[in-house]
Amino acid sequence: MTRFDSRGLPLSTASDLAAGRYREGIDLLLSAWPGAAEVLDEAIAADPDFALAHAARARLHAIRTEVAKAKARMAAAEEIVARRGTERERSHVAILSLAVNGQSAKALERALAHTETWPRDVLILSLPLGAFGLFAFSGMADHDQARVDLCERHARHFDADDWWFLTYRGWAHAENGNVAHGRALTQRGYDLRTNNANAAHALSHALYEAGAHEDAERLIESWLPGYDRSGVLHGHIAWHSALGALERGDPERALAIYADHIQPSVTAGMPVNVVSDTASFLWRLKAYGHTVPAGLWEQAAAYSAGYFQKAGFAFADVHMALIAAATGDKAAVEERVKALMGLVEAGALPAGPVVPAVCRAALAFAEEDYAVCARILEPVAAEVVRIGGSGAQREMIEDMLLLALMRGGEAAKAGQLLDRRLHRRPSPRDTRWHGLLAA
């Protein structure tokens, strides 16, 4: 008897228990919900020769930056699938292996080809999508549009009530500027499965892009208590709420959220989220004219010392440079910039020269050399999208340019940038800044 996954694709296992646990584990993984590791372990215990369960477990290890464990589990999946896997399963495992082993460009190429044949293989389709997906970290300038195109190409293969596809299709549209449509799709996905951190996250992004900051805060305030702190997105979703408080000019509330949910000592988030969320929150707090309590930057630096020391991961590079600049470690910023420039010259940095430029600008901003900061950022502003992440995350760099222009005596340029931002997305903070310029 053939057993199937949650989207109707056949599985090479003779165990009903293993198949059932695999279906549950994949849905937990795709919803960033606690328990996926334990459930997938049960699938493996029920059938130790179930290659896809091993591969999914490797994916979870990779998400947690548990590299050695991910590679070991992936090797087991590859050995098993070679002797008892279908064509789809061999391709599935090969793509996850490329991703786990850091071959992102090849993984993206293979994933796109795979989904043309098996579009409902959702774990593979998920890889190019999301703020930290293969498209986002590809260095492409048009990765937002690429996500939309991928979702629309395969939309006909999914049911109207597929909560996972609705979530990612909606997020793709909202990030690409079609905010109303994206919000409606994401809301539908969220309503179908509220125990889904990716849906809560995507909906908070859609609300942010729509300028509905208070709605986003209310959503997170009501939803977050039901999401266990062990969930990988717990701290990051709280980060969105903290940004909302800063938008309203309430640093005390923002700092309380940071202390309770975001700082390294309290979060179980993915390292890339912990580094970027702490760096960007503390940077915003200071840049917006508030006091960063003593020790917070140093705590962020101590945590980040264990990750992303090697240059080349653009999104992490920018945030590591922010932390180094904020803590006065000029040598660390310069060393990272030198390494990044070497990668650029070798054609080995997909995001290109914008990455070292942003790192240099962060150092100039920290040293209050605003004219230099603006001079560095202006020529590359349109290329910042190449570092990946979401629009909300990258907005910090646009804020850096805007504040550098305002503080460096370039009021006219700052006003033009503010006008464009207010047209794109209403913001209480931008309204306040516009008033300051007008005065």
Summary of the structure (lengths in Angstrom):
residues: 439
radius of gyration: 21.8
end to end distance: 75.2
largest distance: 75.2
contacts: 1554
relative contact order: 0.06
helix: 72%
strand: 1%
